[in-house]
Amino acid sequence: MAHPSGEGQRGLLVHADAVDACLALPQNRKVDLVYIDPPYGVGATMSARTRKGEARGRKKADSGPDAYDDAMQADDLAAMVARAAGAIRERMAPHAALFIHMDQRAIHETKIACDRVLGRGAFAGEIVWEPGNGARGRGVPTTHQTILIYARRASDRAKLRWDSTSPLLREPFAETSLAMHFKKRDAEGRQYRDRTINGKTYRYYADEGRRLGSVWTDIPAMSANTPILKEGTGYPTQKPLRLLERIVLAASAPGDTVADFMCGSGTTLIAAARHGRGFIGGDASKVAIKTTSARLDAEGIAYERLTSSRKAALPK
């Protein structure tokens, strides 16, 4: 029996770029959420690190293999991402969202290019991720990254999922808000406030927090001197697991299929599997596929290697 989404499916991993990976999927296979983290156009070849404890995600060094070339100009990079987005759209379910993670180097060109391919009306919003590392140097600070969010088409934008009930999608109320608004307590001692909206009264509990907004400042980057460094694989520009878990929980449901066609170190696939989602991963980089495979194997996550039309499946 064919499963159009993630339920009943093993994970898939294909060594191919985003366009070829989409073409390699079974014709009826649809995905419920897509996240991609393309190159940023830093002007260098990005290399992996082979030993823990070394600096990760920086420009080419002699301690590890080349992972991918990141020397494209902004317009060329934006065109590449837009082509990928066009292919990905054909694999998206009507309710699916596409998250495109970029930094300041090519975000504006990418937004314009994707608007042309997907339609301006398909743009749903953006997330600003501020890892909190602080600015380097004395110039204009460029410390945040941007995640564009698109629906499959403009007509599908109202169908997008956004579940803010998970603790990962909530944040504490400010102390001033607690003091001003949450003045009542129930029989169990929990602080709450009642609000009447359109004639209906709703109760909000202080300990449940509020919905997280579009600026995320509570997740440090992998390069930060924090306990999340233990997640490090040595793959450049690896993103924190917590960041991808938040996206997966917000925009998909258990049993869905989550796809990352530029999967890098495989963090998206790990987040999907840990939360009961199927996954599809693809990357043109051999180093990325090997890194992802090793990570999935280490966690005992079942998956298949899929052969694309232009890339042979790596031996398992």
C-alpha positions in Angstrom: 0.0 0.0 0.0 1.4 3.4 -0.9 1.5 6.1 1.8 1.3 9.6 0.5 2.7 11.1 3.7 4.9 9.9 6.5 2.7 7.4 8.3 4.0 3.9 7.7 7.1 5.1 5.8 10.7 4.5 6.6 12.9 7.5 6.2 14.5 8.2 2.9 18.0 9.6 2.1 19.2 10.5 -1.4 22.5 11.8 -2.6 21.4 14.5 -5.0 20.6 18.2 -5.2 17.2 19.4 -4.3 15.7 19.3 -7.8 17.0 15.8 -8.5 16.0 14.5 -5.1 12.4 15.7 -5.7 12.4 14.0 -9.1 13.6 10.8 -7.5 10.7 10.4 -5.2 7.8 8.1 -6.0 5.2 10.1 -8.0 2.5 10.1 -5.3 4.8 11.0 -2.4 4.0 14.3 -0.8 5.6 16.1 2.1 3.9 18.0 4.9 6.8 20.3 5.9 10.1 21.3 4.1 13.1 23.1 5.7 16.2 23.9 3.7 19.4 25.7 4.7 21.1 26.7 1.5 24.6 28.0 1.2 24.9 31.7 2.2 27.4 33.0 -0.3 30.3 33.5 2.1 32.8 33.4 -0.7 34.7 30.3 0.4 34.7 26.5 0.4 33.2 25.1 3.6 35.0 22.2 5.2 34.0 19.7 7.8 36.0 19.3 11.0 37.1 15.8 11.9 37.9 16.1 15.6 35.6 17.3 18.4 36.8 20.4 20.2 37.9 22.2 17.1 36.2 25.3 15.8 33.3 24.3 13.5 31.5 25.9 10.6 34.3 28.3 9.6 36.0 28.9 6.3 38.2 26.2 4.7 40.7 24.6 7.0 43.1 21.7 6.5 41.6 19.5 9.3 38.7 18.0 7.3 37.2 17.3 3.9 35.5 19.9 1.8 31.7 19.8 2.4 30.5 22.2 -0.2 31.4 25.3 -2.2 29.8 28.5 -0.9 31.3 31.1 -3.3 28.2 31.9 -5.4 27.2 35.5 -5.9 23.9 36.6 -4.3 21.9 36.7 -7.5 23.1 33.2 -8.6 22.5 31.8 -5.2 19.0 33.2 -5.1 18.3 31.8 -8.5 19.5 28.3 -7.3 17.2 28.5 -4.2 14.2 29.6 -6.3 14.7 26.7 -8.7 14.8 24.3 -5.8 11.7 25.9 -4.3 9.9 25.4 -7.6 10.7 21.7 -7.6 9.9 21.3 -3.9 6.5 22.9 -4.4 5.4 20.0 -6.7 6.1 17.7 -3.7 4.3 19.7 -1.1 0.8 18.8 0.3 -1.7 21.6 0.3 -1.1 22.4 4.0 2.7 22.2 3.7 5.1 25.0 4.5 8.5 25.6 3.1 11.1 27.2 5.4 14.2 28.7 3.8 17.0 29.6 6.2 19.4 32.4 5.0 21.6 35.1 6.4 22.0 38.8 5.4 24.2 38.1 2.4 21.5 36.9 0.0 18.2 37.0 1.9 16.7 39.9 -0.1 17.7 38.5 -3.5 16.3 35.1 -2.4 13.0 36.6 -1.2 12.5 38.4 -4.6 13.4 35.3 -6.6 11.2 33.0 -4.6 8.3 35.4 -4.8 8.6 35.2 -8.6 8.6 31.4 -8.6 6.1 30.7 -5.9 4.0 33.8 -6.1 4.1 36.8 -3.8 0.9 35.7 -2.2 2.4 32.4 -1.1 4.8 34.2 1.3 3.4 33.6 4.8 6.0 35.3 7.0 9.5 35.0 8.4 11.3 34.0 11.5 14.2 36.0 12.8 16.7 33.8 14.7 19.1 35.8 16.9 21.6 33.3 18.4 22.8 35.8 20.9 26.5 35.5 20.2 27.0 39.3 20.1 28.4 41.4 17.4 32.0 41.0 16.2 34.0 44.0 15.2 33.0 47.6 15.1 30.9 47.7 12.0 27.2 47.4 11.5 26.1 44.2 13.4 24.8 41.3 11.3 24.1 38.8 14.1 20.7 37.4 13.1 19.5 35.0 10.4 16.2 34.9 8.7 13.9 32.0 7.9 11.4 32.7 5.1 8.1 30.8 5.2 6.1 30.0 2.1 2.9 28.1 1.4 2.7 25.9 -1.7 0.6 28.5 -3.5 -1.2 31.7 -2.5 -4.5 29.8 -2.3 -3.0 27.4 0.2 -1.7 30.0 2.7 -4.7 29.7 4.9 -4.1 26.0 5.2 -0.7 26.3 6.8 -0.3 24.6 10.2 1.1 26.4 13.2 0.7 24.6 16.5 1.8 26.7 19.4 0.7 24.3 22.2 4.1 22.7 22.6 6.3 24.1 25.4 9.0 24.7 22.7 6.6 27.2 21.0 5.8 29.2 24.2 7.7 31.7 26.3 7.2 33.1 29.8 5.2 36.2 30.4 7.1 39.3 31.3 7.2 40.1 35.0 5.4 43.3 34.4 2.6 41.5 32.6 2.3 38.9 35.4 2.0 41.7 38.0 -0.5 43.7 36.1 -2.8 41.1 34.6 -2.5 37.8 36.4 -3.9 38.8 39.8 -6.2 35.8 40.3 -5.5 32.3 41.5 -7.6 29.2 41.1 -8.3 26.5 43.7 -4.9 24.9 43.0 -3.1 28.2 43.4 -2.3 28.8 39.7 -2.2 32.4 38.5 -4.6 33.3 35.7 -6.5 36.0 34.0 -9.8 36.1 32.1 -10.3 37.9 28.8 -13.6 38.4 27.0 -13.3 38.4 23.2 -16.3 38.7 21.0 -18.6 37.9 23.9 -16.7 34.8 25.0 -14.5 34.6 28.1 -11.2 32.8 27.8 -8.9 31.9 30.7 -5.1 32.2 30.4 -2.8 30.6 33.0 0.5 32.3 33.7 2.5 29.0 33.9 1.5 28.1 30.3 3.3 31.1 29.0 2.4 33.0 25.8 2.7 32.1 22.2 6.2 32.6 20.9 6.6 35.5 18.4 8.5 35.7 15.2 11.8 36.7 16.8 13.6 33.8 18.5 16.4 34.7 20.9 16.4 31.7 23.2 18.4 29.2 21.0 22.2 29.7 20.9 24.2 28.8 17.8 26.4 25.7 17.6 29.4 28.0 17.8 28.4 29.3 21.2 30.2 28.1 24.3 27.2 26.2 25.6 26.3 22.6 26.3 24.8 22.2 22.8 28.3 21.8 21.4 28.0 18.2 22.3 25.6 17.9 19.3 28.4 18.9 17.0 29.2 16.7 14.1 31.9 18.9 12.6 29.8 19.7 9.6 29.9 23.4 8.8 26.9 25.6 9.6 25.2 22.8 11.6 22.0 24.1 13.2 20.9 23.3 16.8 18.6 20.5 17.2 16.3 22.6 19.4 15.8 25.0 16.5 14.6 22.3 14.1 12.5 20.6 16.8 10.7 23.9 17.2 10.0 24.2 13.5 8.9 20.5 13.2 6.5 20.7 16.2 5.1 24.0 15.0 4.4 23.2 11.4 3.7 19.4 11.2 1.9 16.7 13.1 2.8 13.1 14.2 2.8 10.8 11.2 3.6 13.6 8.7 6.6 13.6 6.4 9.3 16.3 7.0 11.7 16.9 4.2 15.1 18.6 4.0 16.6 18.6 0.5 19.8 20.4 1.7 20.1 18.3 4.8 23.7 19.0 5.7 24.4 17.2 9.0 20.9 15.7 9.2 19.5 17.7 12.1 16.1 18.2 10.5 15.8 14.4 10.0 16.8 13.7 13.6 14.2 16.2 14.9 11.5 14.6 12.7 12.3 11.1 13.8 12.4 12.0 17.5 8.9 13.5 17.3 7.2 10.7 15.3 7.4 12.1 11.8 8.7 10.4 8.7 11.5 12.1 6.8 13.1 12.6 3.5 16.7 14.0 3.3 18.8 14.9 0.3 22.0 16.7 -0.3 24.4 17.1 -3.2 27.4 16.8 -0.8 28.9 13.4 -0.3 30.2 14.6 3.1 26.7 15.7 4.1 25.3 12.3 3.2 28.0 10.4 5.1 27.5 12.7 8.1 23.8 12.3 8.1 24.0 8.5 7.6 26.4 8.2 10.6 24.1 10.3 12.7 20.9 8.3 11.8 22.7 5.0 12.4 24.0 6.1 15.8 20.5 6.8 16.9 19.1 3.6 15.5 16.8 5.4 13.1 15.6 3.3 10.1 15.9 4.7 6.6 16.5 3.7 3.0 18.9 5.0 0.5 17.1 6.2 -2.6 18.8 6.4 -6.0 18.1 9.6 -8.0 18.2 9.9 -11.7 21.7 11.4 -11.7 23.3 10.2 -8.5 23.9 6.6 -7.5 22.9 5.6 -4.0 25.8 5.4 -1.6 26.5 1.8 -0.4 25.1 1.1 3.1 
